[in-house]
Amino acid sequence: MRSSVLPIETFTALERAGCVHGFVGRVAGIELSHAKAVVLDILNKIHRQAREILGLDNRKFITARQVHGNKIAVVDSPAESDHSFEDCDGLITNQRDVCLGVYVADCCAVYLVDRNARAIGLVHSGKKGTALGVVRNAVTSMREEFGITSDDIIAQLSPCIRPPHYEIDFAAEIVRQCRDAGIKEVHDSGVCTACDLQRYYSYRAEKGRTGRMLALLGLKEDIGFVRKVWDGTELVPPSSEI
């Protein structure tokens, strides 16, 4: 699906999970730049509007200073303010007062959502990050930090660059790594960013003078009947459900 107000896509596979998400595409009329910081400053107002449309504007905005590595930042307590983690390419949380954000312009944003709505992850994975196993690290971290097993994770790949516009198909490798990690439900948008410059930015196709898409992900505040509690050993329903 795509918003009629801003270029915000959502993914069917995640709409039935206990999360709020979006993928903000190319914004018409925005000045482009070779400098990432400059273009993000230009896009900031639009990206704030996107969070407002998704109902995530009242949450603390958690991002990462992405370095094409495999380090995962963990948010396991209420956030006091917006925050950007240094030298990270993945974010995981079990907090409902935050919105995770990852910027891409050919790399893939990988959404990891626990079907029982206990935790989520958002990962920036391009050629280098994929080779370093950043998504695999995020899945491992979700298990170690929050007790989320791979069977309970839904994985969704965003639009990203693909052959023949790029020399390797790192999206296919991400899918393989997800399956090797035990994730049974893996969805790939199958969309190439370099193939449609009307809808997406592409660092490769635009030779570096481009913008950034923004992947957004948060846990739903009210998850109703799907809510479960991790007690360290097993899943148990809240007392109101017993």
C-alpha positions, 0 to 999 in steps of 0.5 A: 500500500502507498499513502496518498499524502506522502510516498509512504509504503506499507507491507502486507505481511507486517500489517497483520503483526503487532507493529506500525511501520512505513517506508518513505520513498522519493519526495518530489521537488526535494533538492539532492546532495552528495552529502548525506547530512545535508540531504537528511536535513532537507528531508527532516521536515518530510520525514517528521510528517511521515511519522505523524501520518503513521501515528509515531510522532509522539515517540522517541525517534531512535536511529543509527549512524550507519557504517555498513557494519554488523553491530546491533544497538539494543533499546530495552528501557524507556527512552528519555529523548531521540537518540542516534547510536554510533557505528551501528547498522541494526536496532532492536527494542521491546519498548512501545514508546520508541520509533526505530528509523533506518535510512537507505538509498540502495541498501536494504531495510530489513524489518524483523517483527515478533508475531506476538508483538513483544519486540521488533528489529530494523536493520540496514543491510547492503553489500558489506553489511550482508557479507558481515551477517548484520541481519543474522546478528539482529536475529541472535540479539532478539533471542538473547535480549528478549527471548524471541525465537526465529519461529516467531519472527516475520522478516520483510525486505524493503526495495533495494538495488538489484541486478542488473543495476548492481553486480551482486544480489545481496537481497537474495543473500539476506533472504538466505541468511534469514532462512538459515537463522530459522525464520520461516516467514520471509518476505521480499518486496522484490523491487529494485530502487535503481529501476524506478527513480520516480519512486525511489532514490538510488545512490548507484544510479544517481552517482551519489547525488541523491536522497534517502528513503526512511524505514520506520518501525514501532510496536503497537501501543495496544496489542490486545489479544496478541499480547504475551509476556516473556518471563525468562522461560516461557510465554505466559498471557497477562493476568487479565487473560488467565 
